[in-house]
Amino acid sequence: MQHILSRLKPYLRWIILGGTLFFLITAFKNNWQEVAAIRIATLGWLTLAIALCVTLLAHIWSGWVWTWILEEFNQTVNIPQFVRVYLQTNIAKYLPGNVWHYYGRISAAKTAGIPTSIAALSVLLEPLLMAAAAILLALLGIQSAIALTQSYIQLLLFFVLAGVLLAIHPHLLNLAMRLLSRMKFQSTTTNTSDRVLCQIKRYPWRPLLGELGFVGLRGTGFLLTLLAIIPLSIERIPLLFAAFSLAWVLGLVIPGAPGGLGVFEVTAIALLQHSFSTGAVISAIALYRFISITAEAAGAGLAWLNERLIVGN
């Protein structure tokens, strides 16, 4: 069985990508008339512009939270510099492999004097914190989500959240640091400064709360995008945040197209199509993906421009 799984693993990404594309094409085919009938008013375009700003703010905030993660390992960082690095590398996640944004951050952190093992662990810890934050937000809003009220789903999410919260405990993180350091220095010769093993001394509550803010801002951007298309009542907000959080975290962890393309869209449609107009959901998801990529590109551009201005002065 293990041999069969190892042979299928290289094709798993393509299987998931093919399945998500088939679902999206089918959903659009069955609802294209409803999608085509949607019209966005002037106020709706203004709402979309606000959604873009909120999403850009989310990425800037996430870069700041990354500096908090590095500070948990007793590293001194130049916050504006590292936020620029984060924004400049963020767009690279859409490249094949979905790892180049991590590689860019590790390289930049190493150049700034951060030990490679700590830089690597910081970019591994970040998605774990994001996943924990997204699952927590989903659990908080799940009682209002009609499609998510099955007790076994709540129980599964609770155990996954508990597992992630355990994985980021200082004892396990410090063990990972020792293993990374041992593997690195047994196989290569590096600078003496990179041999310094820093330990995390407390549970990373501050970065975790920061990632809650990040996922909350991303969810707000999605809510505003849907609001630009159809009116929303206050009681629907917990449902939207729960569905968005679940769709976003699945796009983060399931291998598929880079940047969660396809996985997020399919999950969001599946969770929201019974509570909202399917055409409106499809339109909002397509618009939100465009807004998200535009915000990431704008963040990278602004970071590059800021860097050029600093160099020029």
Order of alpha helices (4+ residues) and beta strands (2+ residues): alpha-alpha-alpha-alpha-alpha-alpha-alpha-alpha-alpha-alpha-alpha
